[in-house]
């Protein structure tokens, strides 16, 4: 296994609280039926969450963001040149304003997909009914 894939596996196994939280809503096609992958190697980088079918990337930024802003800007430029749309959110926003973040991602999904957004039930609500 190459170094980048090994690093992606390590990141999946050691996700931040915000990454684990958002993954509850993106996994198993929970968001409008679209498949997301987490910690996906792409163009020499590792993207936090990727919907390959829509060429949509969701990146989460923590406290270290200011220290690596130039690196992230370069990475975004490379990924956008490949046709990906990159959305960025602060970890804090994912944890505190989850609904707002999900609505924004859903808007981006519907723009890429050409279909109106569908509400995504919370993981807890899926077991009811």
C-alpha positions as CSV (number, residue, x, y, z in Angstrom):
1,X,0.0,0.0,0.0
2,X,1.4,3.4,-0.9
3,X,2.2,6.1,1.6
4,X,-0.8,8.3,0.8
5,X,-3.3,5.5,1.2
6,X,-1.7,4.5,4.4
7,X,-2.0,8.1,5.7
8,X,-5.6,8.2,4.6
9,X,-6.3,5.0,6.6
10,X,-4.6,6.5,9.6
11,X,-6.7,9.6,9.3
12,X,-9.9,7.5,9.0
13,X,-9.0,5.6,12.1
14,X,-8.1,8.8,14.1
15,X,-10.9,11.1,13.0
16,X,-11.5,14.4,14.8
17,X,-14.8,14.8,16.7
18,X,-16.1,17.1,13.9
19,X,-15.2,14.5,11.2
20,X,-16.9,11.7,13.2
21,X,-20.0,13.8,13.7
22,X,-20.3,14.9,10.1
23,X,-19.7,11.4,8.8
24,X,-22.9,10.3,10.7
25,X,-24.8,12.4,8.2
26,X,-22.8,11.7,5.0
27,X,-22.3,8.0,5.3
28,X,-24.5,5.3,3.8
29,X,-26.0,7.7,1.3
30,X,-27.7,9.6,4.1
31,X,-27.5,13.0,2.3
32,X,-30.0,13.0,-0.5
33,X,-28.9,9.5,-1.6
34,X,-25.4,10.6,-2.6
35,X,-22.3,8.5,-1.7
36,X,-19.5,10.2,0.1
37,X,-16.1,8.7,0.9
38,X,-14.0,10.0,3.7
39,X,-10.2,10.6,3.8
40,X,-9.9,9.9,0.1
41,X,-6.6,10.3,-1.7
42,X,-6.9,12.6,-4.6
43,X,-4.3,14.3,-6.8
44,X,-1.5,13.8,-4.2
45,X,-3.7,15.1,-1.3
46,X,-6.2,13.6,1.1
47,X,-9.7,15.1,1.0
48,X,-11.8,14.9,4.1
49,X,-15.1,13.9,2.4
50,X,-15.7,13.4,-1.3
51,X,-18.8,12.7,-3.4
52,X,-17.0,11.4,-6.5
53,X,-20.2,11.4,-8.7
54,X,-20.7,15.1,-8.1
55,X,-17.0,16.0,-7.9
56,X,-17.8,17.7,-4.5
57,X,-15.3,17.9,-1.7
58,X,-16.1,18.8,1.9
59,X,-13.1,19.9,4.0
60,X,-13.1,20.6,7.8
61,X,-10.7,23.1,9.3
62,X,-9.6,23.2,12.9
63,X,-7.4,25.5,14.9
64,X,-4.3,24.7,12.8
65,X,-6.0,26.2,9.7
66,X,-4.3,29.6,9.9
67,X,-0.9,27.9,10.0
68,X,-1.6,26.0,6.8
69,X,-3.8,28.5,5.0
70,X,-1.4,28.8,2.0
71,X,-1.1,25.0,1.7
72,X,-4.9,24.6,1.8
73,X,-5.3,27.4,-0.8
74,X,-2.9,25.6,-3.1
75,X,-4.6,22.3,-2.5
76,X,-8.0,23.8,-3.3
77,X,-6.6,25.3,-6.5
78,X,-5.3,21.9,-7.7
79,X,-8.6,20.1,-6.8
80,X,-10.7,22.8,-8.5
81,X,-8.5,22.5,-11.6
82,X,-9.5,18.9,-11.7
83,X,-13.2,20.0,-11.8
84,X,-14.0,19.5,-8.1
85,X,-15.9,22.0,-6.0
86,X,-14.4,22.4,-2.5
87,X,-16.6,23.4,0.5
88,X,-14.8,24.4,3.7
89,X,-16.2,24.5,7.2
90,X,-14.8,25.1,10.7
91,X,-14.9,22.1,13.0
92,X,-16.8,24.3,15.5
93,X,-19.5,25.0,12.9
94,X,-19.9,21.3,12.2
95,X,-20.3,20.5,15.9
96,X,-22.4,23.5,16.9
97,X,-24.3,24.4,13.8
98,X,-24.7,21.0,12.2
99,X,-28.0,21.8,10.5
100,X,-26.6,24.9,8.8
101,X,-23.6,23.0,7.5
102,X,-25.8,20.1,6.2
103,X,-28.2,22.6,4.5
104,X,-25.2,24.3,2.8
105,X,-23.8,20.9,1.6
106,X,-27.3,19.9,0.4
107,X,-27.5,23.1,-1.5
108,X,-24.2,22.4,-3.2
109,X,-25.3,18.8,-3.9
110,X,-28.6,20.0,-5.5
111,X,-26.7,22.6,-7.7
112,X,-24.3,19.9,-8.9
113,X,-27.1,17.4,-9.4
114,X,-29.8,19.6,-10.9
115,X,-32.4,18.2,-8.5
116,X,-34.1,20.0,-5.6
117,X,-32.7,19.2,-2.1
118,X,-34.2,16.3,-0.2
119,X,-34.3,16.5,3.6
120,X,-32.0,14.0,5.3
121,X,-33.3,12.4,8.4
122,X,-31.0,12.2,11.4
123,X,-29.4,8.9,12.0
124,X,-31.5,8.5,15.2
125,X,-34.7,9.1,13.3
126,X,-34.0,6.4,10.7
127,X,-34.7,3.7,13.2
128,X,-38.1,5.0,14.0
129,X,-41.3,4.5,12.0
